[in-house]
Amino acid sequence: MTAFYIKLIHMKKIIFPIMLINFFCFANAQDATVKDLKAAASATIKKNVADTILKNWKKGGLFNLNVNQGSLSNWSAGGDKFSFSLNAYLNLFAFYKKGKYSWDNSLDMAYGVVNTTSLGNRKSNDRFEYLSKYGYALTKKLDVAALLDVRSQFSKGYAYFKNSVGADSASLTSKSFMPTYVVLSLGLDYKPIDNFSLFLSPVTARWVIVPDDFIATLYGVPAGKNAKQEFGAFLSADYMTKFGKNFTYKTKLDLFSNYKSNPQNIDIYWTNVLSAKITKYINFNFNLDIIYDDDTKNVDPGKGPAPQILQLMGIGFAYNFKN
């Protein structure tokens, strides 16, 4: 029995130091864990600078290219031996918004050409338009704004007709950036929803610029002068909507009344674009433009002013530029 107690005392002397060492190790480990948890809880999360910057600019655009080609050989039903048409359209926009200030910019460019064996090359579409509108918010839906609109075309244009002997003939009606229409306006811009705006101004200056004596009178510019200045009221309405996931409709209507001459004869410029997304890079497009200006001569000299109508329809390549 005495020997048993001696062994027990000896084992206690060995076990106690081991337990003491384990206790201190566990305590230190617990202390380190607590410190790590405290450090993690008090640490500041680092943010990506790019994620914290407010994006004041919204940019984007759309490019469309439609190409058609046809050929005939010994075709009994008749027709041109070869035909080729190309229509390109580019829309770019940059919208700025910060606080009560906004600045909307858009650029529309379109050009089309048709080539056939019998008629040769003819222009089917030609448009250049730049719009810039700077506004200050009076309320959530109403801004006071200044507007600049420049509209023209890229290349020469002709009116085609039969001459006195029945042969095809052409008469020059426009040149590169002739005419150019410039509108400078101050007014109110009403935006009840994101995809609609109505700009109205009773104080608008418009210039019709044609620095070519041969065609200047076709657009109401007095003989011997390069430009005509008008003053009047201006209205511009922009609207865009989507039908489902694949259809988009965009329209823009501009109305101008010249205080100086026949204010009841309102000039009209109306563009319409209907797009349908077939695949990621293939779109169907339908364009309809209507222009009326009673100072612009009819392409048929025997008739008075009449609406100008352009209609295009096609399927082709499409690419969206995203912000």
C-alpha positions, 0 to 999 in steps of 0.5 A: 500500500505504501508503495502504491501511494509513493507511485501515485505521488510520483505520477501527480508530480509528472501529470500536474506540470503537463496539465499546467503546460496544456492550460497555458497553451490553450489560454494563449490559443484562445487569446490569439483567436479572440484577438483575431476575431476582434481585429476582423470585426473592427477592420475597415472594408476596402472598396474599389474606387471605381465602384464608388464613383457616381456615373454622371455620363451615359453613353451608347449607340447603334450601328446598322448595315443592310446589304442587298444584291441581285442578278438576272441572266436570260430572265424571261420575266425581265428586270435589271441584270444586276442590282446592289443596295447598301444602307448604313445607319449610325446613332451615338449618344452621350447624356450627362446628369449631375444634380440639377444640370443635364446635357443631352447629345446625340448624333444620327448619320445615315447613308444609302446607295442603289446601283442597277444596270439600267440606272447606275448609281443613285443615292437612296438615303443621306442624313446628318443630324446633331442635337445638343440640349443643356438644361437646368431642372426647375422641378423633377419633370421640368427644365429650362433648356437651351437647344442646338440642332444641326441637320444636313446631308453628306453628298450631292443629290439629284432629281430624276426625270424624263426629258423632252425626248423621253431620255432619263435626265437629272437635275442637281438639288443638293450638295455636300452640307448644302443645305444645312439647317441650324436651330438655336432655341431657348425654352422649357423641356418637359420630361414626365417619364424617362423615354419621353421629352417635349421641348417648347420654345417661343424664342427660336432662331433658324438658319438655312445655309446654302452657299451655292447660288445655283441651288440656294433658291430651291430652299427659299434663300434669296438670290445672291445670298448664302443663308436665310435667317428665320425667327419663330416658335419651335417644338420638339418631341422625342419618344422611345418605347419597347414592345416585349424584348425584341421590338423598339420604336423611336420617333422624333417630331420637330415643328417650326413656325416662322414669325416673319413669313406665313407663320400658319405654314408650319415646317415639319420634320418627323423621323420614325425608326422601328427595329426588331431584334432577330438575333444578337447581331441581326436586326430588321429595320423600318424607317419613315421620314416625313419633311414639309417646308413650304419654302422648299421647291418641289422636285417637280417644277410644275407642282407646289410645295409637298411633303417629302417622304423617305421609306426604307426597310431591310434586314442586316447587321446590327451592333450596340455600343454600350456604356 
